[in-house]
């Protein structure tokens, strides 16, 4: 393939090209460089050097990626469980995920002083599903399924479904 320096430069160029399409995790970058054949039959030295370069210049930062993805997931109405699982699948370490959740909470507090809890977001999503409809068992089941499919944790689902059931008991409709 060439001298070590030539291979390193090609790997670095491939990495920068891959980054030009969007933020990446360290794991995604390693996989891409392996896929391109820069692992030299199991020798990860070139890949390690490229990753080190990318980290040094802050081209990849798993914590920053995780915070950004949490913002995206929350804006799309996903629950924290689904967001965390997606981050795990993308190779983010558990500690980085927890740090990102904390950082995201701090960011929200700085912006508007209000951190919307998982329960509040689940209830808001439940109200979208139940909007203007008569509350019956079918609607309650639909709300529960929707929240679970959006990745909300059991406690948030039970809270939101409980609020919907309370509306049923009171004989109200969601407005």
HUUR-V378916 format. One record per pair of residues at least 24 apart in sequence whose ideal C-beta (glycine too) atoms are under 8 Angstrom apart, sorted by the first residue. I is the first residue (numbers start at 1). GAP is how many residues later the second one is. Records with the same first field share a line. If there is no record, write none. Layout:
I=GAP, GAP
This chain:
1=36, 39
4=42
7=31, 33, 39
8=38, 41, 42
10=28
11=25, 27, 35, 36, 38, 39
12=38, 41
14=24
15=35, 39, 44
16=43
19=35, 40, 41
23=37, 41, 42, 45
24=36, 41
25=35, 37, 40, 65, 66, 67
26=25, 29, 34, 36, 65
27=63, 64, 65
28=62, 63
29=25, 31
30=61
31=60
62=29, 30, 31, 34
63=33, 36, 37, 40
65=25, 27
66=26, 30, 31, 33, 34
67=33, 36, 37, 40
69=31
70=30, 31, 34
71=33, 36
74=30, 47
77=44, 48, 73
78=72, 73
79=39, 42, 43, 68, 71, 72, 73, 74, 77
80=38, 71, 72, 73
81=70, 71, 72
82=68, 69, 70
83=68
85=66
118=34, 35, 37, 38
119=36, 37, 40, 41
121=31, 35
122=25, 30, 34, 35, 37, 38
123=36, 37, 40
125=25, 27, 35
126=34, 35, 37, 38
127=47
130=34, 37, 44
131=43
132=41, 42, 43
133=40, 41
134=39
135=29, 30, 32, 33, 37, 38, 39
136=32
139=25
140=24, 25, 28
